[in-house]
Amino acid sequence: MSMYSATPVIFGGISNVVTTRASKDPEPGQRCIYGNVEYVYVYNGGNSDIPPTYGVAPQTAASGYTGTLTTVAYDTILGVCQHTTITTGAYGWVACKGVVHVYTSAAISTGAKLTVGADGYFGTYVCGTTGKEIGKVLVASSAATTVTATAYISV
């Protein structure tokens, strides 16, 4: 079954990370859907590399699609790095909607509501005490065996 899509043709792939955008590279903020996951193109303007499964927060309130590794609890994020580390000063794709892997700082149960924590980690949403709920955990993480959970996110 074919599907019509207005999303851009991705010449380098969603795992591609570049420090200098070429003429065929997307603009920051451009979106695409690949493998039933929606991605947004961002620039890492922070001072830390962003590894896969970590959250990417806006660098400032007015920075558009310039992101950084989350350093404090945020109400929202640009997305979650999924495939390749986005180095400082580089452009890359982050997942913003769909089923993804997220890095947790502690065990999280299946069915738990997900929120963004510090240092790119994700945690359990607690109404009134943490940031905005951004998703739901589908496969739990255990601090004893793994710190990566599978979750549905929508940011």
N, C-alpha and C positions, 0 to 999 in steps of 0.2 A: 504494500500500500504506500503510495507516495504522499508526501506532505508538502504543502506550500509553506515557505518560511521567508521572512524578510530579514533574517539575521545575516550578518556579514560573512563572506567567505574568509576563513581563517587560513592564511598561507603558512604560518609557522606552527600551528597547532596550539592547543590550550596548555601544553607543557612548556611552551617556548618562553624564555625569559631573555630580554634584551636590554642593554644599557643605552643604546641609541636607536630610536625608532626609524625604520626605513619607510619609503613612500607607500608600501603596501601594508604596513602595520596599522592596527586600529588606533583610534584616539582614546585617551583615558575617558572612561564613562561609557564606552560602547559595550553593548551586551550581545551575547550569543547563547544558543542552547546547544549543548553537546551531551549525548547520553542521558537525556531527560534531566539534566542539571543546567540551571541558568548561571552564566558566568558574567562578570563585569571586569573590564580591563582597568588596571590601576597602576599607579607609580608609587614605589616605595621611597618616600621622602624622609623616612626615619633614620635612626643611627644603628639599627639592628637588622640583620637578615630575618626574613619571615619564613620559617620552615613549614612543610606540609602539616596540616591539621591545626594550625594556629590561626587565631582571629586577626583580622586586619581592620584597624580602627581609622577613622579620619584623622589626619595629622593635627588639624585645627578645625574649628567650626566652619571656617570659610575656605578650606583647602580643596573642596570639590572631591576629585577622585585621587588625591594624593594621600596615601595611607602610611601607617606605621604599625609596628607590633604593638598590640594593646599593652598599656602599662598600668592602667587602673581600670576599675569596673566602668564600662560604658553602657549607655542606654541603647546604642545601636552600633553596628559595624558595617563596613563595606562588604565583607564576605569572609570566607575561610580559604586559606591557601590549601590546595589539594594535591598538586602533582610534582612541582619542583620548587625548591627554595627560591624565593624572590629576594635577591641580594639588594643591599642598600644602593640606591640610585638606579634601580632597574625597573622595567615594566613587566607586568605579567597578569595572568588571569586568576581571579578568585571566585569561588562558588558563592552565589548569593541566594539561591533557592533550589531545593531538592535534597536528596539523600546524600550525605557526606560523612566523612570521618572527622571527628573533633578531638582535640587534646584536652584531657581533664586533669585537674590538679588533685582530685580525690575520686573515690568510687562514686559512680552515679548509676542509679537503678533504671531499668527499662521502664518507660512510661513517664519518667521525670521530665518536668519542664526545664528547658535549657536557657541559660543566660551567659553573658560574656563576663569573664573575670579578668584579673590582672595577668600580665606577661603572656598574653595570647591564649591563656587557658579558658576553658568553659566550666561552668558550675551549675548547680541546681538553683532554679529560680525560687525565691521566697518573696511573696507579695509584701511590698513595703520596705524591704531591706536590701534588695539587689536591683540591678538594672532591669530593663525590659525583657520580657520573655521573647526569645527569638526562634525557638524550636522545641522539638520533643525528642527524647532519647528513644531509639528503636532497639538498639543492642547495647546493654550495659557495659560499663568499664569497671574494673576492679583494681584498686591501687596495688594489690598483691600480685596480680598477673599482667595487667595491661592498663595503660592510661589513655587508650584511644577508644572512644565510643562511636557508634554509628547513630546519626541523628538526622531528622528532617529539619531543615532550617528555612526560614523565609525572612530576609532582611531587606 
